């Protein structure tokens, strides 16, 4: 749906200086910081790999490949939910948002299963550094996933509660503030999903 003149004016004022909404700009700064954090962790791993006396090489469990496929599916369904909202297809939007939430939960469960497989391979948390790095990096990424799940759950609850809102949903009118928040949420998921794809490829190339 088209924005009203007042909404367009407000949006223009908010993006007058950077061309990006201030809230989105803050999110992008946070994303950059998170990426540098994970880049530092993987750099430290590469340095430790150079010490063959303490480094134990092994093949990465295949469960991490499956979890990568699942996290990519999260991005797909989140993007589809945003598209549905923009088209005022609110029922489909809520369904896709719920599916995204379930897929993200599945991803976390698969990561935990990956930890169990590592333990069965003789690589406990406090074991060799090569295994400890995987626990550390995946747990840090998992915390970001949990954060995204909490925000998604809150968003989903509000979306369900407002399904009979006479101002917006019953008249097929898009709430500009909700759309902005949804766009930021989807951007966050795209970012954290891309970070995992990077981490998986990094693990795959360095654990053989």
PEKA-V662847 format. One line per field, one symbol per residue. ss: DSSP state (H for helix, E for strand, - for the rest). Layout:
ss = ???
This chain:
ss = ----HHHHHHHHHH-------HHHHHHHHHHHHHHHHHHHHHHHHHHHH-------------HHHHHHHHHHHHHHHHHHHHHHHH---HHHHHHHHHHHHHHHHHHHHHHHHHHHHHHH--------HHHHHHHHHHHHHHHHHHHHHHHHHHHHHHHHH-------HHH----HHHHHHHHHHHHHHHHHHHHHHHHHHHHHHH--
